[in-house]
Amino acid sequence: MFKMNAPALIGILMSAAVIQGCAPRKVTRVDEKQQIDISGRWNNTDSRLTAEEMIASALGENWLSEFSQQHGGKKPVVIVGMVTNKSHEHIDAETFVKDMERTFVTTQKVRLVQGGAKREELRGERADQQKNASVSTMKKWGLEVGADYILQGSINSIVDSHKRQMVVYYQVDLELTDLQSNEVKWIGNKKIAKYVKN
């Protein structure tokens, strides 16, 4: 009977793992709007659908028509602020913010202004123009469009698991606040439940 020592066996197993790991993967391009849920975690479909649904809900409320009536038919200016990830997993909230911003722009019911780091980058470029651009093309200070409202929120989750089964609940909460009065004009939430079985 053939006997194999432990180092030789480990070497063979590692070689097999390397060979298997080198096998080419099959990649198929899919429509980015196609719903594919492999892991049960938050994904691009959750981000896009939640953004579209919540922005539609916000724009369907009275604050929008009230603003329009009080300001001679003008569109309100909105800034999307921080969305905090308080869930159990790593979620890049920036993709969700971008989905909301895109939805706002697509509806054309509000005007959207930059916030956060992008706003600071714009101000840096404007400062650079004061030194390096011609007088006729440099952009002036103090002409930014001020936001009327800020949208902020959070992403939370609850995980319920037993043996090889798991249910993940996501809850996205958003608030739209009047920047002048600090009055909350709209609160919305979206819940997503996913059942995962291994």
N, C-alpha and C positions, 0 to 999 in steps of 0.2 A: 504494500500500500504506500502511495506517495504521500510524504509529509512535507508540509510547508511551514517555514518559520514565520513568526509574526511580522517582521519587517518586510519580507517578500510579499505577504498577503496585503499589507497596507499599501505597498507600492503598486500592486496590480489593481487594487480598488481605486487608488488615486488616478492611475492612468485611465481607467475606464470612465471615471467621472470627467476627466479632462477631454477625452475623446467625445463623450456625449455632449459636453458643454460647447464643443466646437461645431456641432452639427448646425447647419444653417437654419435660421428661423424663417417661418413663412409669414410674410407681412402682406396684409390686404388693405388697401385704402377703402375707407368707408365715408359716407356722408357725415359731416360733423354734427348734423341734426338728428342722426339716427341714434336711438336710445340703446346703449350697450352698457350693461352693468355687470362687471366681472367680479369685483371684490366686495361690493356692497357699500363701499365708502362713498363719500361726497365726490361727485364727478362733474364733468362739463355740462351734462344734461341737467343736473340739479341746479347748477349755477345759472344757466341760461333761462330755464323755465321759471325758476323762482324770481329772477330779476324781471322777466317780462310780465309775470302775473302780478307781482307786487307794485311795479310802476304803473301798470294799468289800473290797479285798485286805487293808488294814490291820486292819479290824474282824474279819476271818476268821482272824487269827493268835492264838497262845496267850496273848499278854500280856493280852488282854481278859478271858479266863476266869480267868487267874491272879490278876488284880487283884480280880475279883469274889469269888473264893474267899478271898483274904487279907483282904478288907474286908467280910465279911458280906453279900455280894450287892449292895453299892453300885456305882453306875456311876462310872467314872473321869472326872475333869474334864480337858478338853483345851483347849489354847489353840493357835490357828494363828498361828505366827510368820511370819518373813520368807521369802518365796519370791523369789529373786534371778533376774532375767533376764540370762543370759549369752549369749543367742542373738545372731544377726547382725541381727535386726530389732527394732523397737520393739514390745514386748509389754507391755500393761498387766497386770502380775502381780496387781493387786488384783481383777480380775474372776475370775481363777483361784482366788484365796484365797476369794472370796465363794462360788464354786461348791463348794469343799471344805467351807466352813462350813455351807452349806445342806444338803449331803449328810449331814454329821455330825448336824445337827439332825433331819433327816427320818428317819434310822435309829432315833433315840431310844435308841441303845446307849451313848452317852456324854453327859456334860454339857459344854456349850461356854461358855467365858468370853471376854470381849472382851480384846483385846490392843492394843498399839501406841498410835496416836493416838486411837483411839476410847476406850480405857481412860483416857487422860489427860483427854479431854473429860468423861467420866463423873465423874472425880475433881474436875474444875473445877466441875461442876454441884453436886456434894456440898458442896464448899467454899462455894459461893454460898448453898446452903440453910442453912448454919450461921449466916449473917448475916441472911438474908431470909425464911426459911420459919418457920412456927409450930413450936413445940417438939414438938407432937403429930404433925406431918407430916414434919419434917426427917429425912433419912436419916443414920444414924450412921457414924462412921469405924471402920475396923478390922473390918468384917463382910463383906468381899469373900470370895468363894469362891476359894481358891488352886488353881491348876492342878496336876494330877499329872503331866501330860505336855505336851510342846510338839512341834508338827509344823513342820518347816522344810524348805526345799528350794531347788531351782534348775531353771531351764529353759535347756537348751543346744541348739545346732544345728550342723549341718555342711551346707555347701552344695557340691554337686558339679555343675558346669555345663560345657557345651561347646556353642558356637554357639547354637542356639535351643532347646536342651534343658537341663533342670535337675532335679536330684533334691535335695530338702531333707529332711534327717533332723532330727527334734526328739527330744530325750530329756529327760524330766522325772524328776528324782530327788527323793525325799522320805525324811526320817528322822523317826522318832518317838522322842523321848528322855525318859527318866524324870527329872523335875526334881529329885528328891531325891538320887538316886544318880548322875546323869549317864550312866546306862547307856542305850545305844541298844537299843530294844526291837523296832524294825521298820525295815527299809529296803526301799523299793520303787522301781521305775522303770517308766516307760512310754515306748515308742518309737513314733514316727509317721514314716512315709516318704511323701513326696508327689512325684510325677513331674509336671513342668510342661513343656509343649511350646508354643512360640509359633508 
